């Protein structure tokens, strides 16, 4: 299975991990966008397996995508509500 929308992030030790972008969530009030993503190797597994989801603030700067940590409880709550809504469908 070929997966598109993948990107690589480095951790503090310099180790690279490939992720797949699942969706972008927009907060219309603030104008901010958030990306929800998972590790690509987990997403390649058989459907029905639970995978750990990650979320980051998603911005474009000078033609590059920049991911930043979600810091406020309001932002974390927005992401949680979105994921809960998707899980109930």
C-alpha positions in Angstrom: 0.0 0.0 0.0 1.5 3.3 -1.0 0.8 6.2 1.4 0.9 9.8 0.3 1.1 12.9 2.5 4.1 11.6 4.4 6.8 13.7 6.1 9.8 13.1 8.3 10.5 14.6 11.7 13.7 14.4 13.8 13.6 14.0 17.5 16.0 15.5 20.0 18.5 12.7 19.4 18.4 13.3 15.6 16.5 10.1 14.9 14.1 10.5 12.0 10.5 9.1 12.0 8.2 9.1 9.0 4.6 10.3 9.6 1.5 10.5 7.5 -0.8 13.5 7.6 -4.4 12.4 8.2 -6.3 15.7 8.2 -6.0 19.4 8.8 -8.4 21.0 11.3 -9.1 24.7 11.0 -10.3 26.9 13.9 -12.4 29.5 12.2 -12.3 31.9 15.2 -8.6 32.1 15.5 -7.7 31.3 11.9 -5.2 28.7 13.1 -4.8 25.3 11.4 -3.8 22.0 13.1 -2.5 18.8 11.5 -3.4 15.4 12.9 -0.9 12.7 12.0 0.3 9.2 12.8 3.5 7.2 12.4 3.5 6.0 8.8 4.6 2.5 9.7 1.6 2.1 12.0 -0.8 3.5 9.4 0.4 0.8 7.0 -0.9 -1.9 9.3 -4.2 -3.7 8.8 -7.3 -1.5 9.2 -8.9 -1.7 12.6 -5.7 -1.4 14.6 -5.5 1.5 17.0 -2.7 4.0 16.3 -1.4 6.8 18.3 -2.4 10.2 16.9 -0.4 13.4 17.1 -1.4 16.9 16.5 0.6 20.1 15.9 -0.1 23.7 15.0 0.3 23.8 11.2 1.7 27.0 9.5 3.3 27.9 6.2 6.3 30.2 6.3 8.3 31.2 3.2 7.0 28.2 1.3 7.8 25.7 4.0 5.5 24.0 6.4 6.3 24.6 10.1 4.8 22.4 12.9 4.6 23.8 16.4 3.5 22.4 19.7 -0.1 22.9 20.7 0.2 24.8 24.0 -3.1 26.0 25.2 -5.9 23.8 26.8 -8.4 25.5 24.4 -6.4 24.3 21.4 -6.0 20.8 22.9 -9.7 20.6 23.6 -10.5 21.6 20.0 -8.4 18.7 18.6 -9.9 16.3 21.1 -13.4 17.3 20.2 -12.6 16.8 16.5 -11.1 13.3 17.1 -14.0 12.3 19.3 -16.5 13.4 16.7 -14.7 11.4 14.0 -14.6 8.3 16.2 -18.4 8.4 16.8 -19.2 8.4 13.0 
